[in-house]
Amino acid sequence: MWCWHALFGLVFGPASGAAWALSVVFLVLTLRALLIRPFLVQIRSGRALQVLAPQLADLRRRHKDNPQRLVEGTRALYTEHGVRPSRASCPHSCRSRCSSGCCTC
């Protein structure tokens, strides 16, 4: 944010409220631009998990008494279809890291 504030501070003056407001707006736009790719990965992964949901339900029904076999079957199903469920939370973790980095007091 400081780089945006320095840039807008040259135009509007460093103590100007407009410089601060524009720096916040451009910080948000910059973060959104950086998170487009992880967002698309999240969407693709979520769709793949929705397609696999009936097969996962069938696995849970068949192996409800044996958690070890359920984990192995789930892992095999994910591997077979090239799905990684951890990708569904990537943008959220990136946003939380950026937010915590920006809000240091």
Buried (B, 14 or more C-beta within 10 A) or exposed (E): BEEBBEBBBEEBEEEBEEBBEBBBEBBEEBBEEEBEEBBEBBEEBEEBBEEBEEBBEEBEEEBEEEEEEBEEBBEEBBEEEEBEEEBBEBBEEBBEEBEEEEEEE
